[in-house]
Amino acid sequence: MPDVSTEAEVQTSPVQAVPTKAAVDEGYRTVGDFTSANPVMQARHVDVFYGDNHAIQKVSLDVGRNEVIALIGPSGCGKSTFIRCLNRMNDTIESARVTGDIKLDGENIYARHMDVVMLRARVGMVFQKPNPFPKSVYDNVAYGPRIHGFARDRAELDEIVQTSLERAGLWTEVKERLEEPGTGLSGGQQQRLCIARTIAVNPDVILMDEPCSALDPIATARIEDLIDELKQNYAIAIVTHSMQQAARVSQRTAYFHLGKLIEIGETDDIFTNPRHKLTEDYITGRFG
């Protein structure tokens, strides 16, 4: 792994094994290279506050094109808060305040002129629990292309719906049920429907916040296979509490602790040769 001479300069001195706040604060620098060779999104010095709570502290991280980056760490460490910054979902929380710089293809997503609706089309979100609209399977997928004017006629809309369901691995299961409610599908099918709804507007980035936590092992395996396929076309950032899942689906892994990005690197390296003591303690089960 290359050394970095920026603000993410590698920290080589040992830290305490007990993950106290003082241990994290003292001499805090992200270990590893937070940049990507082909970034779609670039976050620099991002801080997030919920009122007086400093939830994210000076996080810099790239999301690369055609790769999956996994965000891991204990509950409450800031993983979900960080990815919610990437499509401005934190705007919906009155007490939230975000500082720093986040760019999508070089454009500041927090600029005054930024159309947040269009931003969320380009940076889609798949949530922890499947949340299909109370509409038909067809209308769930067609909703985004309709409101953004991506289809000139019904034939184009039909093609977008079918292609999106095919890419989500769901077409053969629902092609005879397109007019039935999306809420009538199984949990795993609903999650794939939500993924189809996300990719129907041709996003640049897909954010996934624990997308398999409510699913059984078979449905989880299908979603993981789908993630592997989708990375050929999209940049994907996934928050997961399952280190096994992170190891299976991601190429890069970022370890968060107490609102800080402690370590970032190639997934194989993070799980076999972590460089920061806090990362090692977490992946070996000493805490978390």
Secondary structure, DSSP 8 states (H G I E B T S, - for coil): -----STT----S---SS--HHHHHTT---BS----SSEEEEEEEEEEEETTEEEEEEEEEEEETT-EEEEE-STTSSHHHHHHHTTTGGGGSTTEEEEEEEEETTEETTSTT--HHHHHHHEEEE-SS----SSBHHHHHHHHHHHHT--SSHHHHHHHHHHHHHHTT-HHHHTT-TTSBGGGS-HHHHHHHHHHHHHTT--SEEEEESTTTTS-HHHHHHHHHHHHHHTTTSEEEEE-S-HHHHHHH-SEEEEEETTEEEEEEEHHHHHHS-SSHHHHHHHTTS--
